[in-house]
Amino acid sequence: MKIPVIHTSAYPLPEHKTDLAAGLDLQAHIEEAFTLKPLERKLVPTGLQIALPKGYEAQVRPRSGMAYKQGISVLNSPGTIDADYRGDIGVILVNLSNEDQTIQPGDRIAQLVVAKHERVEWLPVQDLSKTDRGAGGFGSTGKK
């Protein structure tokens, strides 16, 4: 799929790192490093603007290595970029570790996954079809 992009960053355009990778790594488009204190969050620009086709969204997700090794995550994960948004793709990073974490210019900070979605049209009814689970909510299916 070809997606129009405005790329103002000095870093390469995001790319799939392997043939079967779903995500494209987003890089920090910043002039100087910054430090996130524990539980601090910051909006980080990527230098990318895109024009998605109707029926698609882009999801901004954490990078698993950063999450595991540094405790850095994407606060509103997954962040949704709608097809009609044309501004810079920003990533809300949060430091969930107990230590200060530094983000350098060009660091790969998140991943972007483009996905097809459906539009919803509500159909009001009085009853829903029955299932084994029924209205069982959080934890209702057990621990194991």
DSSP file (Angstrom, degrees, kcal/mol; ACC not computed):
  #  RESIDUE AA STRUCTURE BP1 BP2  ACC     N-H-->O    O-->H-N    N-H-->O    O-->H-N    TCO  KAPPA ALPHA  PHI   PSI    X-CA   Y-CA   Z-CA
    1    1 A M              0   0    0      0, 0.0     2,-0.5     0, 0.0     0, 0.0   0.000 360.0 360.0 360.0 136.8    0.0    0.0    0.0
    2    2 A K        -     0   0    0      2,-0.0     0, 0.0     0, 0.0     0, 0.0  -0.882 360.0-171.2-103.9 128.4    1.3    3.4   -0.9
    3    3 A I        -     0   0    0     -2,-0.5    49,-0.1    49,-0.1     2,-0.1  -0.975  25.3-122.3-122.1 122.8    0.7    6.3    1.6
    4    4 A P        -     0   0    0      0, 0.0    47,-1.7     0, 0.0     2,-0.4  -0.396  39.2-175.8 -60.5 137.6    1.5    9.9    0.8
    5    5 A V  E     -A   50   0A   0     45,-0.2     2,-0.5    -2,-0.1    45,-0.2  -0.999  28.9-151.0-141.4 138.9    3.9   11.3    3.4
    6    6 A I  E     -A   49   0A   0     43,-2.8    43,-2.0    -2,-0.4     2,-0.6  -0.963  23.0-167.2-103.6 125.5    5.6   14.6    4.3
    7    7 A H  E     +A   48   0A   0     -2,-0.5    41,-0.2    41,-0.2    40,-0.1  -0.923  23.1 161.6-123.3 105.0    8.9   13.9    5.9
    8    8 A T        +     0   0    0     39,-2.6     2,-0.2    -2,-0.6    40,-0.1   0.371  46.2 104.1-104.2   3.1   10.7   16.8    7.6
    9    9 A S  S    S-     0   0    0     38,-0.7    20,-0.1    37,-0.2    38,-0.1  -0.496  70.9-134.9 -84.8 154.2   13.0   14.7    9.7
   10   10 A A  S    S+     0   0    0     -2,-0.2    -1,-0.1     2,-0.1    37,-0.0   0.546  84.5  86.6 -80.1  -8.5   16.7   14.2    9.0
   11   11 A Y  S    S-     0   0    0      1,-0.1    -2,-0.1    16,-0.1    16,-0.0  -0.521  92.6 -87.0 -92.6 160.0   16.3   10.5    9.7
   12   12 A P        -     0   0    0      0, 0.0    -1,-0.1     0, 0.0    15,-0.1  -0.183  51.7 -90.6 -61.5 156.3   15.2    7.9    7.1
   13   13 A L        -     0   0    0      1,-0.1    13,-0.0    -6,-0.1    -6,-0.0  -0.360  56.1 -90.8 -59.3 145.9   11.5    7.2    6.5
   14   14 A P        -     0   0    0      0, 0.0     2,-0.3     0, 0.0    -1,-0.1  -0.302  54.2-177.9 -58.7 145.2   10.2    4.4    8.7
   15   15 A E        -     0   0    0     10,-0.2    10,-0.8    -3,-0.1     2,-0.5  -0.967  36.6 -95.7-142.9 159.2   10.5    1.0    7.2
   16   16 A H        -     0   0    0     -2,-0.3     8,-0.1     8,-0.2     6,-0.0  -0.655  31.2-153.5 -73.1 125.4    9.6   -2.6    8.0
   17   17 A K  S    S+     0   0    0      6,-0.5     2,-0.3    -2,-0.5    -1,-0.2   0.740  76.5  23.8 -77.9 -22.9   12.8   -4.1    9.5
   18   18 A T  S >  S-     0   0    0      1,-0.0     3,-1.1    -3,-0.0    -1,-0.0  -0.918  87.1-106.5-135.6 165.3   11.9   -7.6    8.4
   19   19 A D  T 3  S+     0   0    0     -2,-0.3    -3,-0.0     1,-0.2    -1,-0.0   0.780 119.9  39.3 -61.7 -28.4    9.7   -9.1    5.7
   20   20 A L  T 3  S+     0   0    0     -3,-0.0    -1,-0.2    -4,-0.0     2,-0.2   0.334  84.6 124.6-106.3   7.0    7.0  -10.2    8.2
   21   21 A A    <   -     0   0    0     -3,-1.1    -5,-0.1     1,-0.1     0, 0.0  -0.475  42.3-165.0 -69.8 133.8    7.1   -7.1   10.5
   22   22 A A        +     0   0    0     -2,-0.2    92,-0.4    91,-0.0     2,-0.2   0.814  67.6  63.6 -83.8 -34.5    3.7   -5.4   11.0
   23   23 A G        -     0   0    0     90,-0.1    -6,-0.5    88,-0.0     2,-0.4  -0.538  65.2-146.9 -99.1 158.3    5.1   -2.2   12.4
   24   24 A L  E     -B  112   0B   0     88,-1.9    88,-2.7    -2,-0.2     2,-0.3  -0.983  31.4-116.3-117.3 130.6    7.4    0.6   11.2
   25   25 A D  E     -B  111   0B   0    -10,-0.8     2,-0.4    -2,-0.4    86,-0.3  -0.496  23.3-148.2 -73.7 131.4    9.7    2.2   13.8
   26   26 A L  E     -B  110   0B   0     84,-3.1    83,-2.5    -2,-0.3    84,-1.1  -0.799  13.0-146.6 -96.3 139.5    9.1    5.9   14.5
   27   27 A Q  E     -B  108   0B   0     -2,-0.4     2,-0.6    81,-0.3    81,-0.2  -0.782  22.3-102.8-109.7 152.0   12.1    8.1   15.4
   28   28 A A        -     0   0    0     79,-2.4    78,-2.5    -2,-0.3     2,-1.3  -0.599  26.3-157.7 -72.8 115.8   12.3   11.0   17.7
   29   29 A H        +     0   0    0     16,-2.9     2,-0.3    -2,-0.6    18,-0.1  -0.648  45.7 131.7 -94.6  76.0   12.5   14.2   15.6
   30   30 A I        -     0   0    0     -2,-1.3     3,-0.1     1,-0.1    76,-0.0  -0.905  58.8-138.3-129.6 154.6   14.1   16.3   18.3
   31   31 A E  S    S+     0   0    0     -2,-0.3     2,-0.3     1,-0.2    -1,-0.1   0.807  86.5  15.5 -83.9 -31.0   17.1   18.7   18.2
   32   32 A E  S    S-     0   0    0     72,-0.1    -1,-0.2    71,-0.0    71,-0.1  -0.970  87.1 -91.6-142.9 158.6   18.5   17.6   21.6
   33   33 A A        -     0   0    0     -2,-0.3     2,-0.3    -3,-0.1    71,-0.2  -0.209  38.1-166.5 -63.3 154.8   18.2   14.8   24.1
   34   34 A F  E     -E  103   0C   0     69,-2.0    69,-3.0    -4,-0.0     2,-0.5  -0.966  13.9-130.2-139.8 159.5   15.8   15.0   26.9
   35   35 A T  E     -E  102   0C   0     -2,-0.3     2,-0.6    67,-0.2    67,-0.2  -0.929   8.9-152.0-115.0 132.6   15.3   13.0   30.1
   36   36 A L  E     -E  101   0C   0     65,-3.5    65,-2.5    -2,-0.5     3,-0.1  -0.907  15.3-147.4 -99.9 122.1   12.0   11.6   31.3
   37   37 A K    >   -     0   0    0     -2,-0.6     3,-2.5    63,-0.2    58,-0.4  -0.409  46.5 -64.7 -78.0 163.6   11.8   11.2   35.1
   38   38 A P  T 3  S+     0   0    0      0, 0.0    58,-0.2     0, 0.0    -1,-0.2  -0.269 125.0   4.3 -52.8 132.4    9.8    8.3   36.6
   39   39 A L  T 3  S+     0   0    0     56,-3.4     2,-0.2    58,-0.3    57,-0.1   0.453 100.2 132.8  67.7   5.9    6.1    8.7   35.7
   40   40 A E    <   -     0   0    0     -3,-2.5    55,-2.2    55,-0.2     2,-0.3  -0.571  39.1-160.0 -82.1 149.7    6.8   11.7   33.5
   41   41 A R  E     -F   94   0D   0     53,-0.2     2,-0.3    -2,-0.2    53,-0.2  -0.920   9.7-177.5-128.6 155.9    5.3   12.0   30.0
   42   42 A K  E     -F   93   0D   0     51,-2.1    51,-2.5    -2,-0.3     2,-0.6  -0.984  28.5-123.8-154.0 140.9    6.2   14.0   27.0
   43   43 A L  E     -F   92   0D   0     -2,-0.3    49,-0.2    49,-0.2    -2,-0.0  -0.782  32.0-164.5 -85.3 121.0    4.8   14.5   23.5
   44   44 A V  E     -F   91   0D   0     47,-2.9    47,-2.6    -2,-0.6   -14,-0.1  -0.931  10.9-136.3-113.8 122.6    7.6   13.7   21.0
   45   45 A P  E     -F   90   0D   0      0, 0.0   -16,-2.9     0, 0.0    45,-0.2  -0.373  10.6-165.1 -73.8 155.5    7.3   14.7   17.3
   46   46 A T        -     0   0    0     43,-0.9   -19,-0.2   -18,-0.2   -37,-0.2   0.544  35.0-122.7-113.9 -13.9    8.3   12.4   14.5
   47   47 A G  S    S+     0   0    0      1,-0.3   -39,-2.6    42,-0.2   -38,-0.7   0.709  73.1 121.1  76.2  19.0    8.6   14.7   11.6
   48   48 A L  E     +A    7   0A   0     41,-0.3    41,-2.6   -41,-0.2     2,-0.4  -0.957  37.0 178.4-121.2 135.6    6.0   12.7    9.7
   49   49 A Q  E     -A    6   0A   0    -43,-2.0   -43,-2.8    -2,-0.4     2,-0.3  -0.998  16.6-172.8-128.3 135.2    2.6   13.7    8.3
   50   50 A I  E     -A    5   0A   0     37,-0.4     2,-0.5    -2,-0.4   -45,-0.2  -0.870  26.0-144.8-130.3 160.9    0.6   11.1    6.4
   51   51 A A        -     0   0    0    -47,-1.7    32,-0.1    -2,-0.3    33,-0.1  -0.863  25.4-165.8-124.3  93.8   -2.6   10.9    4.3
   52   52 A L        -     0   0    0     -2,-0.5     2,-0.1    33,-0.3     3,-0.1  -0.478  23.4-111.0 -76.5 148.3   -4.3    7.5    5.0
   53   53 A P    >   -     0   0    0      0, 0.0     3,-1.4     0, 0.0    -1,-0.1  -0.411  45.8 -81.3 -73.9 158.0   -7.0    6.3    2.7
   54   54 A K  T 3  S+     0   0    0      1,-0.2     3,-0.1    -2,-0.1    28,-0.0  -0.297 118.6  33.5 -55.3 138.1  -10.6    6.1    3.9
   55   55 A G  T 3  S+     0   0    0      1,-0.3    62,-2.6    -3,-0.1     2,-0.3   0.486 103.0  96.0  91.7   3.5  -11.2    2.9    5.9
   56   56 A Y  E <   -C  116   0B   0     -3,-1.4    27,-0.5    60,-0.2    -1,-0.3  -0.905  46.3-175.3-125.7 154.9   -7.7    2.9    7.4
   57   57 A E  E     -C  115   0B   0     58,-2.5    58,-2.7    -2,-0.3     2,-0.4  -0.918  20.8-132.5-134.8 162.9   -6.1    4.1   10.7
   58   58 A A  E     -CD 114  81B   0     23,-2.0    23,-2.9    -2,-0.3     2,-0.5  -0.984  19.0-152.1-116.8 134.1   -2.5    4.1   11.9
   59   59 A Q  E     -CD 113  80B   0     54,-3.4    54,-2.4    -2,-0.4     2,-0.6  -0.909   3.3-149.1-109.1 128.7   -1.9    2.8   15.4
   60   60 A V  E     +CD 112  79B   0     19,-2.8    19,-2.4    -2,-0.5    52,-0.2  -0.867  28.2 175.0 -96.4 121.3    1.1    4.1   17.5
   61   61 A R  E     -C  111   0B   0     50,-3.0    50,-2.8    -2,-0.6    15,-0.0  -0.838  32.8 -95.2-126.3 159.2    2.3    1.4   19.8
   62   62 A P        -     0   0    0      0, 0.0     2,-0.5     0, 0.0    48,-0.2  -0.322  36.5-116.0 -67.0 156.1    5.2    0.9   22.2
   63   63 A R     >  -     0   0    0     46,-0.5     4,-2.3     9,-0.2     5,-0.2  -0.851  21.3-138.9 -89.2 128.5    8.4   -0.8   21.1
   64   64 A S  H  > S+     0   0    0     -2,-0.5     4,-2.7     1,-0.2     5,-0.3   0.861  99.1  54.0 -61.4 -38.0    8.7   -4.0   23.1
   65   65 A G  H  > S+     0   0    0      2,-0.2     4,-2.9     1,-0.2     5,-0.4   0.917 110.8  45.5 -63.1 -43.7   12.5   -3.6   23.7
   66   66 A M  H  >>S+     0   0    0      2,-0.2     4,-1.9     1,-0.2     6,-1.7   0.895 113.9  50.2 -65.5 -40.0   12.1   -0.1   25.1
   67   67 A A  H  X5S+     0   0    0     -4,-2.3     4,-0.7     4,-0.3    -2,-0.2   0.939 118.8  36.8 -64.0 -46.5    9.2   -1.2   27.3
   68   68 A Y  H  <5S+     0   0    0     -4,-2.7    -2,-0.2    -5,-0.2    -3,-0.2   0.934 126.4  34.1 -73.5 -47.4   11.0   -4.2   28.7
   69   69 A K  H  <5S+     0   0    0     -4,-2.9    -3,-0.2    -5,-0.3    -2,-0.2   0.828 136.1  17.3 -81.8 -32.4   14.5   -2.8   29.0
   70   70 A Q  H  <5S-     0   0    0     -4,-1.9    27,-0.3    -5,-0.4    -3,-0.2   0.566  92.5-120.4-118.3 -13.6   13.8    0.9   29.9
   71   71 A G     << +     0   0    0     -5,-1.0    25,-3.4    -4,-0.7     2,-0.5   0.714  62.5 145.8  76.6  19.7   10.2    1.0   31.1
   72   72 A I  E     +G   95   0D   0     -6,-1.7    -1,-0.3    23,-0.2     2,-0.3  -0.798  19.1 164.0 -94.1 129.8    9.3    3.4   28.3
   73   73 A S  E     -G   94   0D   0     21,-2.4    21,-2.3    -2,-0.5     2,-0.6  -0.822  44.8 -99.5-134.8 173.8    5.8    3.1   26.8
   74   74 A V  E >   -G   93   0D   0     -2,-0.3     3,-1.2    19,-0.2    19,-0.2  -0.897  33.0-145.8 -96.7 120.5    3.3    4.9   24.7
   75   75 A L  T 3  S+     0   0    0     17,-2.8     2,-0.4    -2,-0.6    -1,-0.1   0.883  93.9  37.6 -60.5 -45.7    0.8    6.5   27.2
   76   76 A N  T 3  S-     0   0    0     16,-0.3    -1,-0.3    -3,-0.1   -16,-0.2  -0.277 100.4-150.7-100.5  47.9   -2.4    6.2   25.0
   77   77 A S  S <  S+     0   0    0     -3,-1.2   -16,-0.1    -2,-0.4     2,-0.1  -0.475  78.6  26.5 -75.7 130.1   -1.4    2.9   23.6
   78   78 A P  S    S-     0   0    0      0, 0.0     2,-0.3     0, 0.0    -1,-0.2   0.530  87.5-161.0 -81.7 139.9   -2.4    2.3   20.9
   79   79 A G  E     -D   60   0B   0    -19,-2.4   -19,-2.8    -2,-0.1     2,-0.5  -0.620  15.8-136.3 -76.1 139.8   -2.7    5.9   19.8
   80   80 A T  E     -D   59   0B   0     -2,-0.3     2,-0.6   -21,-0.2   -21,-0.2  -0.863  14.6-164.3-106.4 130.3   -5.0    6.2   16.8
   81   81 A I  E     -D   58   0B   0    -23,-2.9   -23,-2.0    -2,-0.5     2,-0.1  -0.958  21.3-144.5-108.7 114.7   -4.2    8.4   13.8
   82   82 A D    >   -     0   0    0     -2,-0.6     3,-1.6   -25,-0.2   -30,-0.3  -0.368  21.5-112.3 -78.1 158.0   -7.4    8.9   11.8
   83   83 A A  T 3  S+     0   0    0    -27,-0.5   -31,-0.3     1,-0.3    -1,-0.1   0.707 115.9  53.6 -64.0 -20.9   -7.5    9.1    8.0
   84   84 A D  T 3  S+     0   0    0    -33,-0.1     2,-0.3   -31,-0.1    -1,-0.3   0.450  83.2 105.5 -95.8   1.4   -8.5   12.7    8.1
   85   85 A Y    <   +     0   0    0     -3,-1.6   -33,-0.3     1,-0.1   -35,-0.2  -0.660  37.3 171.5 -82.1 134.1   -5.6   13.9   10.4
   86   86 A R        +     0   0    0     -2,-0.3    -1,-0.1   -37,-0.1     3,-0.1   0.316  41.6 100.5-124.7   5.9   -2.8   15.7    8.5
   87   87 A G  S    S-     0   0    0      1,-0.2   -37,-0.4   -38,-0.1     2,-0.1  -0.188  85.5 -62.5 -85.3-178.6   -0.6   17.0   11.3
   88   88 A D        -     0   0    0    -39,-0.1     2,-0.8     1,-0.1   -39,-0.2  -0.379  53.3-115.5 -62.2 136.9    2.7   15.7   12.7
   89   89 A I        -     0   0    0    -41,-2.6   -43,-0.9    -3,-0.1     2,-0.3  -0.686  39.6-167.0 -75.2 113.9    2.5   12.3   14.2
   90   90 A G  E     -F   45   0D   0     -2,-0.8     2,-0.5   -45,-0.2   -30,-0.1  -0.803  11.2-148.5-104.8 147.6    3.3   12.8   17.8
   91   91 A V  E     -F   44   0D   0    -47,-2.6   -47,-2.9    -2,-0.3     2,-1.1  -0.967   7.4-145.2-117.8 123.6    4.1   10.0   20.3
   92   92 A I  E     -F   43   0D   0     -2,-0.5   -17,-2.8   -49,-0.2   -16,-0.3  -0.757  24.9-167.0 -88.4  99.9    3.2   10.4   24.0
   93   93 A L  E     -FG  42  74D   0    -51,-2.5   -51,-2.1    -2,-1.1     2,-0.4  -0.633   6.0-170.1 -87.3 146.1    6.0    8.7   25.8
   94   94 A V  E     -FG  41  73D   0    -21,-2.3   -21,-2.4    -2,-0.3     2,-0.8  -0.998  19.9-136.3-135.2 140.1    5.8    7.8   29.5
   95   95 A N  E     + G   0  72D   0    -55,-2.2   -56,-3.4   -58,-0.4   -23,-0.2  -0.849  25.0 172.1 -96.5 106.8    8.5    6.5   31.8
   96   96 A L        +     0   0    0    -25,-3.4   -24,-0.2    -2,-0.8    -1,-0.1   0.303  50.6  94.8 -97.0   7.8    7.1    3.7   33.9
   97   97 A S  S    S-     0   0    0    -27,-0.3   -58,-0.3   -26,-0.3     4,-0.1  -0.312  83.2-118.2 -89.2 178.6   10.4    2.8   35.4
   98   98 A N  S    S+     0   0    0    -60,-0.1     2,-0.3    -2,-0.1    -1,-0.1   0.335  91.6  68.2 -96.1   4.5   11.9    3.9   38.7
   99   99 A E  S    S-     0   0    0    -29,-0.2    -2,-0.2   -62,-0.1     2,-0.1  -0.882  92.4 -94.9-125.4 154.2   14.9    5.6   37.0
  100  100 A D        -     0   0    0     -2,-0.3     2,-0.4   -63,-0.1   -63,-0.2  -0.399  40.2-157.4 -60.5 142.3   15.4    8.6   34.7
  101  101 A Q  E     -E   36   0C   0    -65,-2.5   -65,-3.5    -4,-0.1     2,-0.4  -0.995   2.7-146.0-128.8 132.7   15.4    7.6   31.0
  102  102 A T  E     -E   35   0C   0     -2,-0.4     2,-0.5   -67,-0.2   -67,-0.2  -0.825   3.7-157.0-104.1 134.7   17.0    9.7   28.3
  103  103 A I  E     -E   34   0C   0    -69,-3.0   -69,-2.0    -2,-0.4     3,-0.0  -0.941  13.7-156.8-108.2 126.0   15.7   10.0   24.7
  104  104 A Q    >   -     0   0    0     -2,-0.5     3,-2.1   -71,-0.2   -76,-0.3  -0.664  32.9 -85.8 -99.3 154.3   18.2   10.9   22.1
  105  105 A P  T 3  S+     0   0    0      0, 0.0   -76,-0.2     0, 0.0     3,-0.1  -0.377 117.5  18.5 -55.1 133.2   17.6   12.6   18.7
  106  106 A G  T 3  S+     0   0    0    -78,-2.5   -77,-0.1     1,-0.3   -60,-0.0   0.361  86.6 148.9  85.4  -5.7   16.8    9.8   16.2
  107  107 A D    <   -     0   0    0     -3,-2.1   -79,-2.4   -79,-0.2     2,-0.8  -0.345  56.7-116.1 -58.8 140.7   16.0    7.2   18.8
  108  108 A R  E     +B   27   0B   0    -81,-0.2   -81,-0.3     1,-0.2    -1,-0.1  -0.737  45.7 169.0 -77.8 112.9   13.3    4.7   17.6
  109  109 A I  E     -     0   0B   0    -83,-2.5   -46,-0.5    -2,-0.8     2,-0.3   0.613  52.2  -6.2-109.0 -16.8   10.6    5.5   20.1
  110  110 A A  E     -B   26   0B   0    -84,-1.1   -84,-3.1   -48,-0.2     2,-0.4  -0.953  64.0-113.1-163.9 173.9    7.5    3.7   19.0
  111  111 A Q  E     -BC  25  61B   0    -50,-2.8   -50,-3.0    -2,-0.3     2,-0.5  -0.955  17.2-143.6-125.7 151.5    6.1    1.7   16.1
  112  112 A L  E     -BC  24  60B   0    -88,-2.7   -88,-1.9    -2,-0.4     2,-0.5  -0.940  13.6-173.2-114.4 127.3    3.4    2.5   13.6
  113  113 A V  E     - C   0  59B   0    -54,-2.4   -54,-3.4    -2,-0.5     2,-0.5  -0.987  13.6-148.5-121.4 126.0    0.9   -0.1   12.3
  114  114 A V  E     + C   0  58B   0     -2,-0.5     2,-0.4   -92,-0.4   -56,-0.2  -0.818  25.8 177.6 -94.1 129.1   -1.5    0.7    9.5
  115  115 A A  E     - C   0  57B   0    -58,-2.7   -58,-2.5    -2,-0.5     2,-0.2  -0.978  29.8-122.1-137.7 145.1   -4.8   -1.2    9.8
  116  116 A K  E     - C   0  56B   0     -2,-0.4     2,-0.3   -60,-0.2   -60,-0.2  -0.552  35.1-174.3 -76.9 147.7   -8.1   -1.4    8.0
  117  117 A H        -     0   0    0    -62,-2.6     2,-0.3    -2,-0.2     0, 0.0  -0.947  18.5-124.5-141.2 164.1  -11.2   -0.7   10.1
  118  118 A E        -     0   0    0     -2,-0.3     2,-0.3   -62,-0.0   -63,-0.0  -0.792  20.7-122.7-107.4 150.5  -14.9   -0.8    9.8
  119  119 A R        -     0   0    0     -2,-0.3     2,-0.4     2,-0.0     0, 0.0  -0.703  30.5-129.9 -86.4 145.1  -17.5    2.0   10.3
  120  120 A V        -     0   0    0     -2,-0.3     2,-0.5     2,-0.0    -1,-0.0  -0.813  21.7-175.1-102.7 135.3  -20.2    1.2   12.9
  121  121 A E        -     0   0    0     -2,-0.4     2,-0.1     2,-0.0    -2,-0.0  -0.979  28.5-131.1-123.3 116.0  -23.9    1.6   12.4
  122  122 A W        -     0   0    0     -2,-0.5    -2,-0.0     1,-0.1     0, 0.0  -0.386  14.3-161.3 -70.6 141.9  -25.8    0.9   15.6
  123  123 A L        -     0   0    0     -2,-0.1     2,-0.1     2,-0.0    -1,-0.1  -0.864  17.6-143.1-122.2  92.5  -28.8   -1.5   15.4
  124  124 A P        +     0   0    0      0, 0.0     2,-0.3     0, 0.0    -2,-0.0  -0.343  30.9 164.7 -61.6 131.2  -30.9   -0.9   18.6
  125  125 A V        -     0   0    0      1,-0.1     3,-0.1    -2,-0.1    -2,-0.0  -0.867  43.0-130.9-137.3 170.4  -32.4   -4.1   20.0
  126  126 A Q  S    S+     0   0    0     -2,-0.3     2,-0.3     1,-0.2    -1,-0.1   0.732  90.5  23.1 -93.9 -28.6  -34.0   -5.3   23.2
  127  127 A D        -     0   0    0      3,-0.0     2,-0.3     0, 0.0    -1,-0.2  -0.967  67.2-141.5-139.3 152.6  -32.0   -8.5   23.7
  128  128 A L        -     0   0    0     -2,-0.3     0, 0.0     1,-0.1     0, 0.0  -0.768  40.2 -86.1-108.2 158.9  -28.6   -9.8   22.5
  129  129 A S        -     0   0    0     -2,-0.3     2,-0.2     1,-0.1    -1,-0.1  -0.296  51.0-108.4 -61.3 148.6  -27.8  -13.4   21.5
  130  130 A K        +     0   0    0     -3,-0.0     2,-0.3     3,-0.0    -1,-0.1  -0.527  38.3 179.0 -82.2 145.5  -26.9  -15.7   24.4
  131  131 A T        -     0   0    0     -2,-0.2     4,-0.1     1,-0.1     0, 0.0  -0.914  42.4-109.0-136.0 164.9  -23.3  -16.9   24.9
  132  132 A D  S    S+     0   0    0     -2,-0.3    -1,-0.1     1,-0.2    -2,-0.0   0.879 120.7  46.1 -61.0 -37.5  -21.7  -19.2   27.6
  133  133 A R  S >  S+     0   0    0      1,-0.2     3,-1.8     2,-0.1    -1,-0.2   0.879  83.1 168.6 -74.9 -38.4  -19.9  -16.1   29.0
  134  134 A G  T 3   -     0   0    0      1,-0.2    -1,-0.2     2,-0.0    -2,-0.1  -0.409  69.9 -17.2  63.0-130.1  -22.9  -13.9   29.0
  135  135 A A  T 3  S+     0   0    0     -2,-0.1    -1,-0.2    -4,-0.1     2,-0.1   0.266  93.2 138.8 -93.7  10.3  -22.3  -10.7   31.0
  136  136 A G    <   -     0   0    0     -3,-1.8     3,-0.1     1,-0.1     5,-0.1  -0.379  32.0-177.6 -59.3 125.5  -19.3  -12.0   32.8
  137  137 A G    >   +     0   0    0      1,-0.3     3,-2.6    -2,-0.1     4,-0.3   0.236  40.6   7.6-103.0-138.5  -16.7   -9.2   32.9
  138  138 A F  T 3  S-     0   0    0      1,-0.3    -1,-0.3     2,-0.1     0, 0.0  -0.176 133.2  -3.0 -51.1 120.6  -13.2   -8.7   34.2
  139  139 A G  T >  S+     0   0    0     -3,-0.1     3,-1.5     3,-0.1    -1,-0.3   0.498  91.4 127.8  78.6   3.7  -11.7  -12.0   35.3
  140  140 A S  T <   +     0   0    0     -3,-2.6    -2,-0.1     1,-0.3     3,-0.1   0.701  67.2  57.3 -70.8 -17.6  -14.8  -14.0   34.7
  141  141 A T  T 3  S-     0   0    0     -4,-0.3    -1,-0.3     1,-0.3     3,-0.1   0.404 112.2-116.2 -93.8   4.5  -13.1  -16.6   32.6
  142  142 A G    <   -     0   0    0     -3,-1.5    -1,-0.3     1,-0.1    -3,-0.1  -0.231  20.4 -83.6  93.9 178.5  -10.6  -17.5   35.3
  143  143 A K              0   0    0     -3,-0.1    -1,-0.1    -2,-0.1    -3,-0.0   0.738 360.0 360.0 -97.8 -28.7   -6.9  -17.3   35.9
  144  144 A K              0   0    0     -3,-0.1    -2,-0.1     0, 0.0    -1,-0.0   0.368 360.0 360.0-125.9 360.0   -5.8  -20.5   34.1
